[in-house]
Amino acid sequence: MHRIEKLVVLDFETTDSDKGLRAVELAAVVVRKGQVAETFGELINPGCRIDSGSRSIHGISNRDVRDAPSFCEHWPRIRGLLRDAVVIAHHAPFDACVMRNELWRNRLTPPPLEWWCTLRLAHALWPDRFERYGLAALVEALDLPKRPTHRALDDAHAALELFRRQLDAARERRLRLRPTIRNWARHKGGKSWPF
């Protein structure tokens, strides 16, 4: 990880709406030269009601987000955190899609970003090793110290621990960060990002 100057581990919690997924919480863990330098974890007012299915997963209620800033209000800080970073998420296509929807809806311009997916990387590093490759399942199987809770900051920290374990596994196999790990992890889906 020390060869990535800056990485940001992102996680969204969301709600369904008639215009697609909307963010209700965002967390970012900023890592510089291998050390956590900054964290961001905030509720987001999605401008719509949180559906009951989403609420049953993350526990965030309409009352919780009623007075929270909108994504647009959070954007200057988020943009600054993302600048010049490799962005990491577990199942990056999902988080990239949420980010795309929020940026499109708010007519905001994204910085150039490269997304790496710990789910893709897990399948490449450990094919058929695990029954399930969701974040919680991998954290439990690998006995990692941070547990995901379906709250954005906890899940971002858990994804960071997973990525660190993945880099350890890659080093043990003498795999290079670039190009091998980058090629395995990089989210290349044009439908999600960029748009």
C-alpha positions in Angstrom: 0.0 0.0 0.0 3.0 2.3 0.6 3.4 2.5 -3.2 0.0 4.1 -3.6 0.5 7.7 -2.6 -3.1 8.3 -1.7 -6.1 6.0 -1.6 -9.6 6.6 -0.4 -11.9 3.8 0.7 -15.5 4.7 0.0 -18.8 3.3 1.2 -22.3 4.5 0.6 -25.6 3.5 2.3 -28.5 4.1 0.1 -32.2 4.2 -0.5 -34.2 3.2 -3.6 -36.1 6.0 -5.3 -38.1 6.4 -8.5 -34.9 8.0 -10.0 -32.5 5.2 -8.9 -30.3 4.7 -5.8 -29.8 7.8 -3.6 -27.2 8.2 -1.0 -28.2 8.5 2.7 -24.7 8.1 4.2 -21.2 8.3 2.8 -17.9 7.4 4.4 -14.4 8.0 3.2 -11.2 6.7 4.8 -8.2 8.6 3.4 -4.9 6.7 3.5 -1.6 8.4 2.7 1.6 6.3 2.4 -0.1 3.4 4.2 -1.5 5.3 7.2 -5.0 6.6 7.8 -4.8 10.3 7.5 -8.4 11.4 7.6 -11.9 10.0 7.9 -15.2 11.4 6.7 -18.6 9.9 7.7 -21.8 11.8 7.3 -25.5 11.3 6.8 -27.0 12.7 3.6 -30.5 14.0 3.1 -31.5 12.2 -0.1 -34.4 14.5 -0.9 -36.8 11.5 -0.8 -38.2 9.1 1.7 -36.0 6.1 2.7 -37.7 2.9 1.7 -38.4 0.3 4.3 -36.3 -2.4 2.7 -33.2 -0.1 2.8 -34.0 1.0 6.3 -34.1 -2.6 7.5 -30.5 -3.1 6.2 -28.7 0.0 7.5 -31.2 1.3 10.2 -31.1 4.9 8.9 -34.5 6.6 9.2 -36.1 9.5 7.6 -35.8 11.4 10.9 -32.1 10.7 11.0 -31.5 12.4 7.6 -34.2 15.2 7.9 -31.7 17.9 8.9 -28.6 16.4 7.2 -26.9 18.2 4.4 -27.6 17.2 0.8 -25.0 15.4 -1.3 -24.5 18.7 -3.1 -23.7 20.5 0.2 -21.2 17.8 1.1 -19.6 17.7 -2.4 -16.8 20.4 -1.9 -15.4 18.3 1.0 -15.9 15.0 -0.8 -14.2 16.3 -4.0 -11.2 17.5 -2.0 -10.9 14.0 -0.3 -11.0 12.3 -3.7 -8.5 14.5 -5.5 -5.5 12.6 -6.8 -6.6 9.3 -5.1 -7.1 5.7 -6.1 -10.7 5.0 -4.9 -11.3 1.6 -3.3 -14.7 0.0 -2.6 -16.1 -3.4 -2.0 -18.2 -4.0 -5.1 -17.0 -0.8 -6.7 -19.6 -0.8 -9.5 -22.3 -0.2 -6.9 -20.6 2.7 -5.2 -19.5 4.2 -8.5 -23.1 4.0 -9.7 -24.4 5.8 -6.6 -21.7 8.5 -7.1 -22.6 8.8 -10.7 -26.3 9.2 -10.0 -25.7 11.9 -7.3 -23.3 13.8 -9.5 -25.6 13.7 -12.5 -28.6 14.7 -10.4 -26.8 17.6 -8.9 -25.0 18.6 -12.2 -21.6 18.3 -10.5 -18.4 17.5 -12.4 -16.4 14.5 -11.0 -12.6 14.6 -10.7 -10.8 11.9 -12.7 -10.9 8.8 -10.6 -9.7 5.3 -10.8 -11.8 2.8 -8.9 -10.4 -0.5 -7.5 -12.8 -3.2 -6.3 -11.9 -5.4 -3.4 -14.6 -7.9 -4.5 -13.0 -8.3 -7.9 -9.6 -8.6 -6.3 -10.8 -11.2 -3.8 -12.1 -13.4 -6.7 -8.8 -13.0 -8.5 -6.6 -13.7 -5.5 -8.7 -16.5 -3.9 -10.8 -18.2 -6.6 -13.2 -20.7 -5.2 -11.7 -20.4 -1.7 -14.8 -18.9 -0.1 -18.4 -19.8 -0.3 -19.4 -16.1 -0.3 -17.5 -13.0 -1.3 -19.5 -10.3 0.3 -17.7 -8.0 2.6 -19.1 -9.5 5.9 -18.3 -13.0 4.7 -14.7 -12.2 3.8 -14.1 -10.3 7.0 -15.3 -13.2 9.0 -13.5 -15.9 7.0 -10.2 -13.9 7.2 -10.8 -13.0 10.8 -10.2 -9.3 10.2 -10.4 -6.9 13.2 -12.9 -4.4 11.7 -16.4 -5.7 11.2 -18.9 -4.3 8.7 -22.3 -3.2 10.2 -24.1 -1.7 7.1 -23.1 1.7 8.3 -20.8 3.5 5.9 -17.8 4.3 8.2 -17.7 0.8 9.7 -17.9 -0.8 6.3 -15.2 1.5 4.8 -12.8 0.6 7.6 -13.6 -3.1 7.1 -13.0 -2.7 3.3 -9.6 -1.1 4.1 -8.6 -4.0 6.4 -9.6 -6.4 3.6 -7.5 -4.5 1.0 -4.5 -4.6 3.4 -4.9 -8.4 3.7 -5.2 -8.7 -0.1 -2.0 -6.8 -0.5 -0.3 -9.0 2.0 -1.5 -12.1 0.1 -0.2 -10.5 -3.2 3.2 -9.9 -1.6 3.4 -13.5 -0.4 2.9 -14.6 -4.0 5.3 -11.9 -5.3 2.6 -10.2 -7.3 3.3 -6.6 -8.3 0.9 -3.8 -7.4 1.2 -2.5 -10.9 0.2 -3.9 -13.3 -1.1 -7.2 -11.8 -3.1 -6.1 -8.7 -4.2 -2.9 -10.5 -5.5 -4.9 -13.5 -7.3 -7.4 -11.3 -8.9 -4.8 -9.0 -9.6 -1.9 -11.4 -13.3 -1.3 -12.1 -13.5 -0.8 -15.9 -17.3 -0.5 -16.3 -18.0 2.4 -18.6 -21.7 2.2 -17.6 -20.9 3.1 -14.0 -17.9 5.4 -14.4 -17.1 7.7 -16.0 -20.4 8.7 -17.6 
